[in-house]
Each structure stands twice: as C-alpha cells, then as structure tokens.
Amino acid sequence: MPDFVYKAIDLKGQELSDTLTASSRAMVVDQLVEKGLCPVSVDERGESTSSGTGIFSRTGYVSKSSVEAFTRELANLLTAGVPLSRALSILTREAAQPAAKKQWAAIHEDTMGGMSLADALDRWPRSFPPVYVAMVRAGETGGFLDVVLGQIADFRSREQDLKGKVKAALIYPAVLAVLASIILAFLLTYFIPRFSAIFAEFGGTLPGLTRAIVAASQIVVNYWFVLFIVVALAVVAVRRAFVSESGRRALEQSVLRLPVFGEGVARFALVRFCRMLGTLMGAGVPLVTALRVAKEAIGNQTLADVVNQTIEKVQHGSPLARSLAGCPQLFPPSVVEMVSVAEESGRLDKELVRMASVYEAELDRKLRMMVALAEPALLFVMAAIVGTVVIGMLLPVFTLQEFIR
C-alpha cells in the first residue's frame, strides 16, 4: 500500500504533519477524522504536490461565473440527496464552457479515485483559491459539505458585488487621469514646439516659466524613447519588487498609511474577514479553524499577520473580542465591543455576518463620497496643468513688442 504525507490541525489548533500507509486518500482522511484531527492536505508520497503544475496549468481559463454556478448547483444537488459522484457527473455533462467541462471531469475522476473533493479542487488554484478549498475541506470533515458550498456561493456573489462597486467607483477617476495625460502629451509634443519656434525667430529672453515648459517639451520630443525605456524599466523593477514577500508587505503598509484610501482598504478586509468567519462558524466549524480559513480571505498579508496573533491568543484561552483588540486599524473599538457582546449571548456567527453587511454598506457610502471628491479634485488638477502650460506660453505674447524691437 502507498504512503501518504498529510497535514492536519488538532483540537488545540496546532498543525501536525506525518505519514500514513493506506490504500487510498479516503482511508487516510477517515483515520485522521477518527483521531480527532482536521485534514488540511493528503498527498501520496512521490506525487507532485505543487498545485496548478504540469497538465493542469495548460488548460483554459474558467470564468468566475462558471465557478459560482458550479458551486451553487453542486450544493443544491447534495442538499437534494444526490451522491457526490453523480452530482459531479451531472455538472460535467451540463457544463457549457469547454474549459469548465474539462475541469469538472478531472475533479470527478479524482474523487472517483478516492481523493477528497477539497484535494481535487486544490489541483485547480486558478478556479478554486485556497480559501475556497479550505472551506470545502472544513465542510467535508464536519459532514456539512452541502451547507458550506451554499454559503461559499453566497459569499462569492456578495464578494463580486462589492468588488464591482469598487471598480465602478474607480472608472471615472481613471478616465480623467488618462485624459489629463493625453492632453499633457499633446501640449508637450505638438502645441509647445510650434510656439517655441515662433519665439525663437524674435529672439530675446523668455520668462522663466516659459523656458521651463519649452525645456520639458524638448526633452519629451527629443528623448521620448529614453523616457519610455526608463518608465518601462521602472515598472518592471517595481513589479519584481512587489512579487517578493518583503516588497509586497512594504506596499501594503504604505497603502494602509494613506489617510483615506488606507482606511477603505482596512474596511474592505474587515468585511471579508467578518463575513467569512461568520459563515464558517454558522456552518459549525470550530473557532480556531474558522479563524485560520477567514484569515486567507483578508487579502492583505500585513493585516493577516495581526489575525495570526489573534489566533495564538484564542488558542491560549483568550476571548475573541479581547484578542481582536490588539489591532484597532482592522478591528475598531466598536467592532470589538459588538463581538464581545455577541460572544456572551452566543450569537457570534450571526453578529459577524450582520457586521459584514453593515460595514459593506458603510464602505459603499465612503466609496461614493471618495469618488464625489475625486472628480472635482482631478478636474482641478487637469485645469491647473493645462492652465499653467497655456499661461506659460502666453506670457511672451504680452512682451511681444519688446521682442520685435
């Protein structure tokens, strides 16, 4: 019989890693559950454990709407009492997108071969992110997979709505910024060179502002390729820096320090964390395990580190509210107080979901306000840039008589 390398979490929240000999992954999972452990991963020794490699990385892209439909329909089928294997077979047959049909078929084959659904989904990280797989694993372990899948579908739907609001709020400011850049480029490459040629014919000394604008125009016209290369190299260097963990943390910390935008990022992370934690606890997942999974939904490693500290405090017996109080940036005092009351009343899961909805509405209002403020601010910046260039080029006209003399 093959050997399997597993990772699991015990009742104290500690992560364990060891090997077991069994005929299939399903038997390994059963043995771990009998021991009171929560399986995280089970892989056959010698098998490639890197997700999304080999044949799996060469398949087509599956849309988020297809994944959401797969999740909701699978939840409905399991709730109706349809066995997992038959449910996956039905979803494979009914899939409209070719790439989705291939993925669902591969997932069906893996589960038929004794692999858990979470492990089968983990082979497709582009379609099923770690937090998705972790929730499915918790549902399989606790015996409420249909409930968890339904909650995942609801969570992803709300998540897409919230992301859509953020993107919609940024469209108009982005359009204004692009227009400002196009106008400035037109002035520097077409408008100013013609005026500067006229001034050169008259001779004389130009005003300082005009000389500065003409010099900037000459640099752009004569050395545009150098500027393009410098900008491209800077973009590549920044992207490579942010790919590293240290660079990504530095970016996240810089964003969180911004006066208004940083607070919005923290509130967005709070909404995701509260909704995920409340959803998991409502499904019966233990608090420590739910905290570990909800941490993955934050989307900001700097804030996720704070949740790691919270998990350690909870493991040592500290109440959740007192543990959350250590990071006022992510968990303001009002949130800590509501969590404390909810813990005492035994309604923590429902209160977390309610808070997520409340702060989501508050975040939506703040986004609208930020856009309302950004529009006149960007218009003012555009007017200031264009106005400065126009005034700088018109100043010599007022002294044109001196040039003629």
C-alpha positions in Angstrom: 0.0 0.0 0.0 1.2 3.5 -0.8 2.4 6.0 1.8 0.6 9.3 2.2 2.0 12.6 3.6 -0.6 14.5 5.4 -1.0 17.9 7.2 -3.8 18.3 9.8 -4.9 20.5 12.6 -5.7 19.1 16.1 -8.3 20.2 18.6 -5.9 22.8 20.0 -5.3 24.4 16.6 -1.8 23.1 16.2 -0.7 21.9 12.7 0.7 18.4 12.5 2.5 16.7 9.7 3.3 13.0 9.3 2.9 9.9 7.0 0.3 7.1 7.0 0.1 3.9 5.0 -3.3 3.3 3.4 -5.0 2.0 0.3 -6.5 5.4 -0.7 -6.7 9.1 0.4 -10.2 8.5 1.6 -8.9 5.9 4.2 -6.2 8.4 5.3 -8.9 11.1 5.8 -11.1 8.6 7.7 -8.2 7.7 10.0 -7.4 11.4 10.7 -11.0 12.2 11.5 -11.2 9.2 13.9 -8.2 10.6 15.7 -10.0 14.0 16.1 -7.8 15.8 13.5 -8.9 18.2 10.8 -7.1 17.2 7.5 -5.5 20.0 5.6 -3.8 18.1 2.8 -3.2 14.5 1.9 -0.8 13.6 -0.9 0.7 10.3 -2.0 4.5 10.2 -1.4 6.4 10.8 -4.6 3.4 12.6 -6.1 3.8 16.2 -7.2 2.1 18.3 -4.6 2.5 21.7 -6.3 -0.9 22.9 -7.4 -1.5 24.0 -10.9 1.6 22.5 -12.4 2.0 20.2 -15.4 -1.1 19.4 -17.4 -3.3 21.5 -15.0 -1.5 24.7 -15.8 -2.0 24.3 -19.5 -5.8 24.2 -19.5 -8.1 27.1 -20.4 -9.5 29.7 -18.1 -12.8 29.1 -16.4 -14.9 32.2 -15.7 -15.8 33.2 -12.2 -19.5 32.9 -13.1 -19.0 29.3 -14.1 -17.3 28.5 -10.8 -20.1 30.2 -8.9 -22.7 28.2 -10.9 -20.8 25.0 -10.2 -20.7 25.7 -6.5 -24.3 26.6 -6.2 -25.6 23.7 -8.3 -23.4 21.2 -6.5 -24.8 22.5 -3.2 -28.3 22.1 -4.5 -27.7 18.6 -5.7 -26.1 17.5 -2.5 -28.9 19.0 -0.4 -31.4 17.0 -2.5 -29.6 13.8 -1.5 -27.7 13.2 -4.8 -24.3 11.4 -4.2 -21.2 13.5 -4.8 -20.0 11.3 -7.7 -23.3 11.5 -9.5 -23.6 15.3 -8.8 -20.2 15.9 -10.3 -21.1 13.7 -13.3 -24.3 15.8 -13.9 -22.4 19.1 -13.6 -19.8 17.8 -16.1 -22.4 16.8 -18.6 -24.3 20.2 -18.3 -21.2 22.5 -18.4 -21.4 24.9 -21.3 -17.8 26.2 -21.2 -15.3 23.7 -22.7 -12.6 24.5 -20.1 -15.1 24.1 -17.3 -16.2 20.7 -18.7 -12.6 19.5 -18.7 -12.0 20.7 -15.1 -15.3 19.3 -13.8 -14.5 15.9 -15.5 -11.0 15.9 -13.9 -12.4 16.7 -10.5 -14.9 13.9 -10.9 -12.2 11.4 -11.9 -10.1 12.4 -8.9 -12.9 11.9 -6.4 -13.8 8.6 -8.0 -10.2 7.6 -7.5 -10.5 8.1 -3.7 -9.3 11.7 -3.5 -11.3 14.1 -1.3 -13.2 16.9 -3.0 -11.0 19.5 -1.4 -7.8 17.9 -2.7 -9.4 17.5 -6.2 -10.3 21.2 -6.2 -6.9 22.2 -4.9 -5.4 21.0 -8.2 -7.1 23.9 -9.9 -5.9 27.0 -8.0 -6.9 29.4 -10.7 -10.5 28.4 -10.4 -10.6 27.5 -6.7 -8.5 29.7 -4.4 -7.0 28.4 -1.1 -9.8 30.0 1.0 -12.4 28.1 -1.2 -10.6 24.8 -0.8 -10.2 25.4 3.0 -13.9 25.9 3.4 -14.7 22.8 1.4 -12.2 20.8 3.5 -13.9 22.0 6.7 -17.3 21.0 5.3 -16.1 17.6 4.3 -14.5 17.0 7.7 -17.6 18.2 9.6 -20.2 16.4 7.4 -21.9 19.6 6.2 -20.5 20.0 2.7 -23.8 21.0 1.1 -24.2 23.8 3.6 -20.7 25.1 3.1 -21.0 25.0 -0.7 -24.2 27.1 -0.5 -22.5 29.6 1.8 -19.5 29.7 -0.5 -21.8 30.6 -3.4 -23.5 33.3 -1.4 -20.1 34.7 -0.2 -18.6 34.8 -3.7 -21.7 36.5 -5.0 -21.5 39.2 -2.4 -17.8 39.5 -2.9 -18.2 40.0 -6.6 -20.8 42.7 -5.9 -18.5 44.5 -3.6 -15.6 44.3 -6.0 -17.8 45.5 -8.8 -18.7 48.6 -6.7 -15.1 49.3 -6.1 -14.2 49.0 -9.8 -17.2 51.1 -10.8 -16.2 53.8 -8.4 -12.7 53.9 -9.9 -13.7 54.1 -13.5 -14.4 57.8 -13.7 -11.2 59.0 -11.9 -9.2 56.6 -14.1 -10.7 58.1 -17.2 -10.0 61.6 -16.0 -6.4 60.7 -15.3 -5.9 59.2 -18.8 -7.5 62.3 -20.4 -5.1 64.5 -18.4 -2.1 62.5 -19.5 -3.2 62.6 -23.2 -3.8 66.4 -23.1 -0.4 67.0 -21.4 1.3 64.8 -24.0 -0.4 66.7 -26.9 0.7 70.1 -25.4 4.3 69.0 -24.9 4.8 67.3 -28.3 2.6 69.4 -30.7 1.5 72.7 -29.3 4.6 74.0 -27.4 7.2 73.2 -30.2 5.3 75.4 -32.6 5.1 78.3 -30.2 8.7 77.9 -29.2 9.7 78.1 -32.9 7.9 81.4 -33.2 9.6 82.8 -30.1 13.0 81.8 -31.4 12.5 83.9 -34.5 12.1 87.1 -32.4 15.0 86.3 -30.1 15.0 88.0 -26.6 14.8 86.4 -23.2 11.7 84.3 -22.4 10.1 84.3 -19.0 11.3 81.6 -16.6 8.0 79.7 -16.7 8.1 79.6 -20.5 11.7 78.4 -20.6 10.9 75.6 -18.2 7.9 74.5 -20.2 9.9 74.7 -23.5 12.7 72.7 -22.0 10.3 70.0 -20.8 8.8 69.9 -24.3 12.2 69.5 -25.9 13.1 66.6 -23.6 9.9 64.8 -24.4 10.2 65.4 -28.2 14.0 64.6 -28.5 14.3 61.8 -25.8 10.9 60.2 -25.8 12.4 56.8 -26.4 14.7 57.2 -23.4 11.8 58.2 -21.2 9.8 55.2 -22.5 12.7 52.8 -21.6 13.1 54.4 -18.2 9.4 54.1 -17.4 9.3 50.5 -18.7 12.3 49.5 -16.6 10.8 51.3 -13.6 7.5 49.4 -14.0 9.4 46.1 -14.3 11.5 46.8 -11.3 8.5 47.8 -9.2 6.6 44.6 -10.2 9.6 42.4 -9.4 10.0 44.1 -6.1 6.3 43.6 -5.2 6.4 40.0 -6.2 8.7 39.3 -3.3 7.1 39.0 0.1 9.1 41.9 1.6 8.2 44.2 -1.3 4.5 43.2 -1.1 4.5 43.9 2.6 6.1 47.3 2.1 3.5 48.2 -0.5 0.6 47.1 1.8 2.0 49.0 4.7 2.4 52.1 2.6 -1.2 51.8 1.3 -2.6 51.4 4.9 -0.8 54.6 5.9 -2.7 56.7 3.3 -5.2 59.0 5.0 -8.5 58.0 3.3 -7.6 55.1 1.0 -5.8 53.2 3.7 -9.0 53.2 5.9 -11.0 52.0 2.9 -8.6 49.0 2.4 -8.8 48.1 6.1 -12.7 48.2 6.0 -12.7 46.1 2.9 -10.6 43.5 4.7 -12.8 43.7 7.7 -15.9 43.0 5.6 -14.3 39.9 4.0 -13.0 38.6 7.3 -16.3 39.0 9.3 -18.4 37.5 6.5 -16.1 34.5 6.1 -15.7 33.9 9.9 -19.4 34.2 10.5 -20.2 31.9 7.6 -17.8 29.2 8.8 -19.0 29.4 12.4 -22.6 29.3 11.3 -21.7 26.0 9.5 -20.3 24.5 12.7 -16.6 25.0 12.0 -14.5 25.4 15.3 -13.4 28.9 16.1 -9.7 28.4 15.6 -10.1 26.5 12.3 -12.6 29.2 11.1 -10.1 31.9 12.1 -7.3 30.2 10.0 -9.6 30.0 7.0 -11.0 33.5 7.4 -7.5 34.9 7.6 -7.0 33.8 3.9 -10.0 35.9 2.9 -8.5 39.2 4.1 -6.3 39.7 1.0 -3.7 41.8 2.9 -0.7 40.0 4.4 0.0 42.8 6.8 -3.5 42.6 8.3 -3.4 38.8 8.1 -0.3 38.8 10.4 -2.5 40.5 13.0 -5.0 37.7 12.8 -2.2 35.2 13.4 -1.6 36.9 16.7 -5.3 36.8 17.4 -5.3 33.0 16.7 -2.4 32.5 19.1 -4.3 34.4 21.9 -7.5 32.4 21.3 -5.5 29.2 21.5 -4.3 30.2 24.9 -7.8 30.8 26.1 -8.3 34.5 25.5 -11.8 35.6 24.3 -12.1 36.5 20.7 -13.0 40.1 21.4 -10.0 40.7 23.6 -7.8 39.1 21.0 -9.1 41.3 18.3 -8.5 44.5 20.3 -4.8 44.3 19.5 -5.3 45.8 16.0 -7.5 48.9 16.1 -6.7 49.5 12.4 -8.5 46.4 11.3 -10.9 46.0 14.3 -12.0 49.3 15.6 -13.3 49.5 19.2 -17.0 49.4 18.1 -16.3 46.1 16.3 -14.5 44.7 19.4 -17.4 45.7 21.6 -20.1 44.1 19.4 -18.0 40.9 19.2 -17.7 40.8 23.0 -21.5 41.2 23.4 -22.1 38.5 20.7 -19.8 36.1 22.4 -21.6 36.4 25.7 -25.0 36.0 24.0 -23.9 33.0 21.9 -24.8 34.8 18.6 -21.3 35.4 17.3 -21.8 33.8 13.9 -25.0 35.9 13.1 -23.5 39.1 14.5 -20.4 38.7 12.4 -22.5 38.3 9.2 -24.6 41.3 10.3 -21.5 43.4 10.9 -20.2 42.5 7.5 -23.4 43.7 5.8 -23.3 47.0 7.9 -19.7 47.8 7.1 -20.2 46.8 3.5 -22.9 49.4 3.2 -20.7 51.9 5.0 -17.8 51.1 2.6 -20.2 51.7 -0.3 -21.1 55.1 1.0 -17.5 56.0 1.6 -16.6 54.9 -1.9 -19.3 57.2 -3.4 -18.0 60.0 -1.3 -14.4 59.5 -2.3 -15.5 59.4 -6.0 -17.5 62.6 -5.5 -14.4 64.3 -4.0 -12.0 62.8 -6.6 -13.9 64.1 -9.6 -13.6 67.9 -8.8 -10.0 67.3 -7.5 -8.9 65.7 -10.7 -10.7 68.3 -12.8 -8.8 71.0 -10.7 -5.5 69.2 -11.3 -6.2 68.9 -15.1 -7.2 72.6 -15.2 -4.1 73.6 -13.3 -1.8 71.6 -15.6 -3.3 72.9 -18.8 -3.7 76.4 -17.4 0.0 76.5 -16.3 1.1 75.4 -19.8 -1.2 77.9 -21.6 -0.2 80.8 -19.3 3.5 80.0 -19.7 3.2 80.1 -23.5 1.1 83.3 -23.5 3.5 85.2 -21.2 5.9 86.1 -24.1 2.9 87.4 -26.1 2.4 90.1 -23.6 6.0 91.2 -24.2 5.9 90.6 -27.9 6.6 94.3 -28.6 9.9 94.0 -26.8 10.9 91.0 -28.9 10.1 92.9 -32.1 12.3 95.8 -31.1 
